[in-house]
Amino acid sequence: MPASASLSGLLWRRPAWRVAALISLPAIWFVLFYLAALAAMFVSSFHTVDELSGQIQPGWTLDNFRQLLGDWTYGRIALRTVGIAAAVTLTDGLLAWPFAYVMARYAGPRLRPALMALVMLPLWSSYLARVYAWRLILAHDGALNWLLHGLGLPAASIGYSNWAMWIVFTYLWLPFMILPLFAALERIPPSLLEASSDLGAAGWRTFRRVIVPLAMPGLVAGSIFTFSLTLGDYITPLLVGGPGSDFIGNVVYSNVGVSNNIPFAAAFAVLPLLVMAGYLLIARKLGAFDAL
């Protein structure tokens, strides 16, 4: 019997081995290139930098975390990052609902591909090109103020501010909210909506008691994308944010690429991981993943 046939027979008789063979390479990649990198970052957050030589001194000290907790400047940066990430997630959720619902429940076989193309179209262009386009729109002498002046309205002073970052982030990550929400809404059987109507439930009650719970996995999946992508970004604050618009990523970048204080950067980078871990635990407690 050929070796391949005997191996196939062995895997057929032992399903657990077959599953292990399928996931072994992805698991190795995940452990080596993701978990190991996170572990190295966490360990390096306890190191220090020699002030004279600039060399990293291995050790176990909480000085980096004490510096973070003792300086309110970093606290404001953390609150700004988490706050704007939450605002972007909420805004994208509100904007995505009607668009995804029309795509899933009302769009026909011709309209749905067109709407899907409109959602995907921004993702086909460069991230930097989209950010620079919004920078030109929201600048003090940009397209938005030019349009307002033409209408006889006062200028909108939102360029290079937290408001500009909120608008740009909302635009950038909106497709990541629409797509999973559309997939969840599309899976809802129309018979459930008809049954709810037959039992006397009004439109709002059907939406609240039937549609929202069944679409919650898609909404949670989209919120994870929008929240985490905003939380870890540093390019958009650099390009469209003004003075005092730094994110956690900007501090991490400056400490790695400018001052070469990798241990402090690693300590600050632990915060977004803890925030996302807490968010995922809360979502799990609320049962948002039960239908995934």
C-alpha positions as CSV (number, residue, x, y, z in Angstrom):
1,M,0.0,0.0,0.0
2,P,1.4,3.4,-0.9
3,A,2.5,5.6,2.0
4,S,0.0,8.3,1.0
5,A,-2.9,5.9,1.0
6,S,-1.9,4.6,4.5
7,L,-1.5,8.1,5.8
8,S,-5.0,9.0,4.4
9,G,-6.5,5.9,6.0
10,L,-4.9,6.8,9.3
11,L,-6.2,10.4,9.2
12,W,-9.6,9.0,8.2
13,R,-9.7,6.7,11.2
14,R,-8.5,9.5,13.6
15,P,-10.5,12.7,13.0
16,A,-8.6,14.5,15.8
17,W,-5.3,13.9,13.9
18,R,-6.9,15.3,10.8
19,V,-8.0,18.4,12.5
20,A,-4.5,18.8,14.1
21,A,-2.9,18.5,10.7
22,L,-5.1,21.1,9.2
23,I,-4.5,23.7,11.9
24,S,-0.9,22.9,12.8
25,L,0.7,25.5,10.4
26,P,-1.7,28.3,11.2
27,A,-1.3,27.6,14.9
28,I,2.5,27.7,14.6
29,W,2.3,31.0,12.7
30,F,0.0,32.4,15.3
31,V,2.2,31.3,18.2
32,L,5.5,32.4,16.7
33,F,4.5,35.7,15.0
34,Y,1.7,37.0,17.1
35,L,1.7,35.6,20.7
36,A,5.5,35.6,20.8
37,A,5.7,39.2,19.6
38,L,3.1,40.2,22.2
39,A,5.0,38.4,24.9
40,A,8.3,40.1,23.8
41,M,6.6,43.5,23.9
42,F,5.2,42.8,27.4
43,V,8.5,41.7,28.7
44,S,10.4,44.7,27.2
45,S,7.9,47.0,29.0
46,F,9.7,46.1,32.2
47,H,13.1,47.1,30.9
48,T,14.8,50.4,31.2
49,V,17.1,52.6,29.0
50,D,20.5,53.7,30.2
51,E,20.5,57.5,30.1
52,L,24.2,57.8,29.2
53,S,24.5,55.1,26.5
54,G,20.9,54.9,25.4
55,Q,21.1,51.1,25.5
56,I,18.2,49.0,26.7
57,Q,18.9,47.5,30.2
58,P,17.0,44.2,30.7
59,G,15.4,43.8,34.1
60,W,12.1,43.9,35.9
61,T,11.0,47.3,37.0
62,L,7.6,49.2,37.0
63,D,9.2,52.5,36.3
64,N,7.7,52.8,32.8
65,F,4.2,52.1,34.2
66,R,4.8,54.5,37.1
67,Q,5.7,57.2,34.6
68,L,2.5,56.6,32.6
69,L,0.3,56.7,35.7
70,G,2.1,59.7,37.2
71,D,1.9,62.0,34.2
72,W,-1.6,63.2,33.4
73,T,-0.4,64.0,29.8
74,Y,-0.4,60.4,29.0
75,G,-3.8,59.9,30.7
76,R,-5.3,62.6,28.5
77,I,-3.8,60.9,25.4
78,A,-5.3,57.6,26.4
79,L,-8.7,59.1,27.1
80,R,-8.7,60.9,23.8
81,T,-7.8,57.7,21.9
82,V,-10.4,55.6,23.6
83,G,-13.1,58.3,23.4
84,I,-12.6,59.0,19.7
85,A,-12.5,55.3,19.0
86,A,-15.8,54.9,20.9
87,A,-17.4,57.9,19.0
88,V,-16.3,56.5,15.7
89,T,-17.7,53.1,16.5
90,L,-21.0,54.5,17.5
91,T,-21.2,56.8,14.5
92,D,-20.4,54.0,12.1
93,G,-23.0,51.8,13.7
94,L,-25.7,54.4,13.2
95,L,-24.6,55.1,9.6
96,A,-24.3,51.4,8.7
97,W,-27.7,50.3,9.9
98,P,-29.9,51.9,7.2
99,F,-27.4,51.1,4.4
100,A,-26.9,47.5,5.4
101,Y,-30.6,47.0,6.0
102,V,-31.6,48.3,2.6
103,M,-28.9,46.1,1.0
104,A,-30.1,43.0,2.9
105,R,-33.9,43.4,2.8
106,Y,-34.9,45.7,-0.1
107,A,-32.1,45.8,-2.7
108,G,-32.8,43.6,-5.8
109,P,-30.3,41.5,-7.7
110,R,-29.1,44.5,-9.7
111,L,-29.1,47.1,-7.0
112,R,-27.3,45.0,-4.4
113,P,-24.1,44.5,-6.4
114,A,-24.1,48.2,-7.1
115,L,-24.4,49.1,-3.4
116,M,-21.8,46.5,-2.5
117,A,-19.4,48.1,-5.0
118,L,-20.0,51.5,-3.5
119,V,-19.1,50.1,-0.1
120,M,-16.0,48.4,-1.3
121,L,-14.8,51.2,-3.6
122,P,-13.0,53.2,-0.9
123,L,-11.1,50.1,0.1
124,W,-9.6,49.8,-3.4
125,S,-7.7,53.1,-3.0
126,S,-4.7,53.9,-0.9
127,Y,-5.3,54.6,2.8
128,L,-3.0,57.6,2.5
129,A,-4.8,58.9,-0.5
130,R,-8.1,58.8,1.3
131,V,-6.7,60.6,4.4
132,Y,-5.0,63.3,2.2
133,A,-8.2,63.8,0.3
134,W,-10.1,64.5,3.5
135,R,-7.2,66.8,4.6
136,L,-7.8,68.9,1.5
137,I,-11.5,68.9,2.1
138,L,-11.4,69.9,5.8
139,A,-8.4,72.3,5.6
140,H,-9.0,76.0,6.5
141,D,-8.8,76.8,2.8
142,G,-10.2,73.5,1.6
143,A,-13.2,72.4,-0.4
144,L,-15.6,72.5,2.6
145,N,-15.0,76.1,3.5
146,W,-15.0,77.1,-0.2
147,L,-18.5,75.6,-0.5
148,L,-19.7,77.3,2.7
149,H,-18.4,80.6,1.5
150,G,-20.1,80.1,-1.8
151,L,-23.4,79.6,0.1
152,G,-22.8,82.7,2.3
153,L,-22.3,80.6,5.4
154,P,-19.4,81.0,7.9
155,A,-16.4,78.8,7.7
156,A,-16.3,75.6,9.6
157,S,-13.1,75.6,11.7
158,I,-12.8,71.8,12.0
159,G,-9.6,71.3,10.1
160,Y,-6.7,69.9,12.1
161,S,-8.8,69.1,15.1
162,N,-10.3,66.2,17.0
163,W,-13.5,66.8,15.0
164,A,-11.5,66.2,11.8
165,M,-10.1,63.0,13.1
166,W,-13.6,61.8,14.1
167,I,-14.9,62.5,10.5
168,V,-12.0,60.9,8.8
169,F,-11.9,57.8,11.0
170,T,-15.7,57.4,10.5
171,Y,-15.3,57.5,6.8
172,L,-12.3,55.2,6.7
173,W,-13.8,52.4,8.8
174,L,-17.4,52.6,7.7
175,P,-17.1,49.7,5.2
176,F,-15.8,47.5,8.0
177,M,-19.1,48.1,9.9
178,I,-21.4,47.8,6.9
179,L,-20.1,44.4,5.6
180,P,-20.5,42.3,8.7
181,L,-23.8,44.0,9.6
182,F,-25.1,43.3,6.1
183,A,-24.1,39.6,6.4
184,A,-25.9,39.3,9.7
185,L,-29.1,41.0,8.4
186,E,-29.1,38.9,5.3
187,R,-29.2,35.7,7.3
188,I,-32.4,36.7,9.2
189,P,-35.3,34.6,7.7
190,P,-38.1,36.7,6.4
191,S,-40.5,34.3,8.0
192,L,-39.5,35.6,11.5
193,L,-40.4,39.1,10.5
194,E,-43.7,37.9,9.1
195,A,-44.4,35.9,12.3
196,S,-43.7,39.0,14.4
197,S,-46.1,41.0,12.3
198,D,-48.8,38.3,12.5
199,L,-48.5,38.3,16.3
200,G,-49.3,42.0,16.4
201,A,-45.8,43.5,16.9
202,A,-45.4,46.9,15.4
203,G,-42.4,47.8,13.2
204,W,-40.3,49.3,16.1
205,R,-41.0,46.3,18.3
206,T,-40.0,43.9,15.6
207,F,-36.9,45.8,15.1
208,R,-36.0,45.9,18.8
209,R,-37.0,42.4,19.7
210,V,-36.2,40.4,16.5
211,I,-33.9,42.2,14.2
212,V,-31.4,43.7,16.7
213,P,-30.8,40.5,18.7
214,L,-30.2,38.5,15.5
215,A,-28.0,41.1,13.9
216,M,-26.0,41.7,17.1
217,P,-23.1,39.3,16.1
218,G,-22.6,41.4,12.9
219,L,-22.8,44.6,14.8
220,V,-20.3,43.4,17.4
221,A,-17.9,42.2,14.7
222,G,-18.1,45.5,12.9
223,S,-17.5,47.4,16.2
224,I,-14.4,45.3,16.9
225,F,-13.0,46.4,13.6
226,T,-13.8,50.1,13.9
227,F,-12.8,50.4,17.6
228,S,-9.6,48.4,17.3
229,L,-8.5,50.1,14.0
230,T,-9.1,53.6,15.5
231,L,-7.4,52.6,18.7
232,G,-4.2,51.6,17.0
233,D,-4.0,54.2,14.3
234,Y,-1.3,57.0,14.4
235,I,-1.2,58.2,10.8
236,T,-4.6,59.9,10.7
237,P,-3.9,61.9,13.9
238,L,-0.5,62.9,12.4
239,L,-2.0,64.1,9.1
240,V,-5.4,65.6,10.1
241,G,-5.1,66.2,13.8
242,G,-4.0,69.5,15.3
243,P,-1.9,70.4,18.4
244,G,-3.0,68.2,21.3
245,S,-4.5,65.5,19.0
246,D,-1.9,62.8,19.7
247,F,-3.1,59.2,20.0
248,I,-1.4,56.3,21.9
249,G,0.1,55.2,18.6
250,N,1.8,58.6,18.1
251,V,3.5,58.4,21.5
252,V,4.6,54.8,20.8
253,Y,6.0,55.8,17.4
254,S,7.9,58.8,18.8
255,N,9.4,56.7,21.6
256,V,10.5,54.0,19.2
257,G,11.6,56.0,16.2
258,V,12.8,59.3,17.8
259,S,13.9,58.9,21.4
260,N,14.6,55.1,21.1
261,N,12.8,54.4,24.4
262,I,11.4,51.1,23.4
263,P,10.5,49.9,27.0
264,F,8.3,53.0,27.6
265,A,6.7,52.6,24.2
266,A,6.0,48.9,25.0
267,A,4.5,49.9,28.3
268,F,2.1,52.4,26.7
269,A,1.3,49.9,23.9
270,V,0.0,47.4,26.5
271,L,-2.9,49.8,27.2
272,P,-4.8,49.3,23.9
273,L,-4.4,45.5,24.3
274,L,-6.0,45.7,27.8
275,V,-8.8,47.9,26.5
276,M,-9.6,45.5,23.7
277,A,-9.4,42.5,26.0
278,G,-11.9,44.2,28.4
279,Y,-14.2,45.1,25.5
280,L,-14.2,41.5,24.2
281,L,-15.0,40.2,27.7
282,I,-17.9,42.6,28.1
283,A,-19.3,41.6,24.7
284,R,-19.0,37.9,25.6
285,K,-20.8,38.5,28.9
286,L,-23.6,40.2,27.1
287,G,-24.0,37.2,24.9
288,A,-23.1,39.0,21.7
289,F,-21.0,36.0,20.5
290,D,-23.6,33.3,21.1
291,A,-24.9,33.4,17.6
292,L,-21.5,33.6,15.8
